[in-house]
Amino acid sequence: MPTYDYRCKNCDSLFSIEKSMNDPHPEICPSCSSNNINRVWENIQLKGCDKSSNSGGKNCGGPCRGNCGSCGCR
């Protein structure tokens, strides 16, 4: 199940919640009980190699870092 990051605008607390894509967003901050929270869209990691990367057009489905050599596509 995916983990989603949220930040409270009231206390600046950063917290993560494991939930299905169809589950509702959390309603309150676990630190201060404020309902002024937003989803954090930082550090999104995409996995897999594709033709736009340096993988030679292969799609290995593994984690790619830099030139895709770390995922064994080559």
One Martini backbone bead per residue (centre of mass of N, CA, C, O) as a GRO file, in nm:
protein
   74
    1MET     BB    1   0.098   0.035   0.021
    2PRO     BB    2   0.088   0.357   0.005
    3THR     BB    3   0.272   0.652   0.089
    4TYR     BB    4   0.181   0.962   0.247
    5ASP     BB    5   0.252   1.306   0.261
    6TYR     BB    6   0.222   1.550   0.529
    7ARG     BB    7   0.143   1.900   0.619
    8CYS     BB    8   0.126   2.125   0.872
    9LYS     BB    9   0.033   2.466   0.894
   10ASN     BB   10   0.042   2.506   1.205
   11CYS     BB   11   0.318   2.311   1.307
   12ASP     BB   12   0.497   2.172   1.065
   13SER     BB   13   0.422   1.885   1.046
   14LEU     BB   14   0.547   1.568   0.943
   15PHE     BB   15   0.348   1.310   0.780
   16SER     BB   16   0.259   0.961   0.744
   17ILE     BB   17   0.038   0.762   0.523
   18GLU     BB   18  -0.111   0.452   0.490
   19LYS     BB   19  -0.289   0.419   0.175
   20SER     BB   20  -0.525   0.420  -0.033
   21MET     BB   21  -0.631   0.594  -0.305
   22ASN     BB   22  -0.947   0.574  -0.195
   23ASP     BB   23  -0.883   0.701   0.051
   24PRO     BB   24  -0.906   0.936   0.260
   25HIS     BB   25  -0.798   1.207   0.378
   26PRO     BB   26  -0.677   1.344   0.628
   27GLU     BB   27  -0.816   1.563   0.887
   28ILE     BB   28  -0.571   1.546   1.101
   29CYS     BB   29  -0.325   1.625   1.308
   30PRO     BB   30  -0.133   1.429   1.526
   31SER     BB   31  -0.002   1.675   1.694
   32CYS     BB   32  -0.253   1.929   1.693
   33SER     BB   33  -0.545   1.881   1.544
   34SER     BB   34  -0.541   2.004   1.282
   35ASN     BB   35  -0.709   2.085   0.955
   36ASN     BB   36  -0.432   2.222   0.824
   37ILE     BB   37  -0.364   2.023   0.556
   38ASN     BB   38  -0.108   1.892   0.326
   39ARG     BB   39   0.013   1.763   0.056
   40VAL     BB   40   0.320   1.616  -0.034
   41TRP     BB   41   0.524   1.672  -0.353
   42GLU     BB   42   0.794   1.521  -0.280
   43ASN     BB   43   1.007   1.287  -0.385
   44ILE     BB   44   0.940   1.159  -0.652
   45GLN     BB   45   0.951   0.814  -0.759
   46LEU     BB   46   1.063   0.658  -1.041
   47LYS     BB   47   1.024   0.349  -1.210
   48GLY     BB   48   1.227   0.271  -1.457
   49CYS     BB   49   1.303   0.224  -1.789
   50ASP     BB   50   1.354   0.417  -2.090
   51LYS     BB   51   1.404   0.582  -2.387
   52SER     BB   52   1.478   0.860  -2.229
   53SER     BB   53   1.699   0.717  -2.124
   54ASN     BB   54   2.016   0.531  -2.069
   55SER     BB   55   1.897   0.214  -2.167
   56GLY     BB   56   1.851   0.147  -2.479
   57GLY     BB   57   1.520   0.092  -2.458
   58LYS     BB   58   1.486  -0.043  -2.202
   59ASN     BB   59   1.266  -0.230  -1.961
   60CYS     BB   60   1.327  -0.323  -1.626
   61GLY     BB   61   1.160  -0.203  -1.358
   62GLY     BB   62   1.369  -0.055  -1.205
   63PRO     BB   63   1.569   0.143  -1.036
   64CYS     BB   64   1.662   0.472  -1.128
   65ARG     BB   65   1.996   0.620  -1.147
   66GLY     BB   66   2.072   0.842  -1.360
   67ASN     BB   67   2.187   0.613  -1.613
   68CYS     BB   68   2.062   0.315  -1.531
   69GLY     BB   69   2.300   0.124  -1.433
   70SER     BB   70   2.175   0.036  -1.142
   71CYS     BB   71   1.934  -0.160  -1.277
   72GLY     BB   72   2.044  -0.352  -1.523
   73CYS     BB   73   1.973  -0.274  -1.832
   74ARG     BB   74   2.264  -0.321  -1.977
   0.00000   0.00000   0.00000
